[in-house]
Amino acid sequence: MAILGYSATLHSNTASYMITLCRKILECIREERRRNDAADNSLSDAHNSEEEEELTVHNTTVMKGLIEVIVILWYNISSRLQESKHKKIEQDLQQKFCLAVPEMLKTFEDPEISLAVILLAGHLPSSSVPLLSRSCLSKLKKMTSDTEEAHYGCLLEAKCKWNKLDDLMEQIQEWISSGFRGGKKESSAKKGKDKRKSVTFAEEGNQFGPVLAVRYLTYLITHPVCRAAIMTHHTEGLHQIQELLHQSLVSTTPTSVSGKYNSYISLWITYRTE
């Protein structure tokens, strides 16, 4: 009993510390807004020099560090929060951060801070961050072969936690099919639509699509949070992708398989043999 009591106290104290850090970040955000509302352009130089001596939203390194600490702590206690005896702690955290995270998303423009905030948003209901949850797929589709893993990994993890992977799984299948068709996308005429009258914003087939498909699949299968989600809710989609890769392996002669297609085949073999 003493151990159980200690565990509950530990998680409660961790949550309280996270909320304290969150409160400090929100104080900085509100103070920045007050300053902007009362700003005098003639005092801008003095304002900037003062910021160097106190904690503000412009202290990028500190803000990033505070948010990352919150993310790490939440990861550490997330599995325990699923237990009925700790549900109240989870509710308190979500109540506070459902208000705070949208404010952070609106305030911080630094890319590194944004990544941390997106990871934090993944712990909340998608309805509390509607703009972010609706734009995830669009952001993922615009990545390139030069995009670092951290920039798409946070979006993939968020979609997994929200159980919103259906559209991405479809996109991955399309990229793989398109890649083996030489980048040619299926004609919209096959669907009985006149391409000239289409109002879609031509994703003119992202040339990096096939490469992104491999990277996203690799991340989804190898990272614990994503792996648990995809193996629980999207095994059918994985089998469909597996079949696509199998068909391509059978129908493509060794001499015509390019380097990026070898990546597909390697991924398929890895997944199949697990």
Buried (B, 14 or more C-beta within 10 A) or exposed (E): EEEEEEBBEEBBEBBEEBBEBBEBBBEBBEBBEEBEEEEEEEEEEEEEEEBEEEBBBBBBEBBBBBBBBBBEBBEEBBEBBEEEEBEEBBEBBBEBBBEBBBBBBEBBEBEBBBBBBBBBBBBBEBEBBEEBBEEBBEBBBEBEEEBEEEBBBBBBBBBBBBEBBEEBBEBBBBBBBBBBEEBEBEEBEEEEEEEEEEEEEEEEBBEBBBBBBBBBBBBBBEBEBBBEBBEEBBEEBBEBBBEBBBEBBEEBEEEEBEEBBEBBBEBBEEBEEE
